[in-house]
Each structure stands twice: as C-alpha cells, then as structure tokens.
Amino acid sequence: MDAEAEHPHLRPILSNLSREIRRPLDSLRGGIGRLLDQSDRPISDAERAQARTMLALCDDLDRLTRERLDGPRKAD
C-alpha cells in the first residue's frame, strides 16, 4: 500500500482488520469442512459441489485479505 509508506502507524491497524476479517472465514471454512466430512448426513452431489465452491471462495477472500491488508511477508 502506498499510503502505508506515508502513514507507518497504519500497519497495526490493517493487520488487526485483516485478522478480524479472517476469523469468521476460518469458522465458516471449518463448518463447511465438517459438513463435507459428515458420514451420518450424506449430501447430494450438487450440495457437495456448492460446499466446495464456498470453500474456494473463502480461500480466495482469505488470500486477498492477506495480500491487501497484511502486505508482503518478511523473510524469516
């Protein structure tokens, strides 16, 4: 982010915002994963495909959030 260079105090704010966005995504991803893993409640192929699409969308939103709000990762 260009604004970050001008306002270094934004880094912790953006990082916290990123975590707040990703937390419900992690919960949603876990719930969808449990739905797919339940053997006692079989789901249709259409439901399974929709759940996989939802997982992919969660992953995409997580990636975008990390890229835009967390910025580039520093080498350890």
Helices and strands as residue ranges (DSSP letters): H 2-6, H 10-37, H 45-65, I 66-70
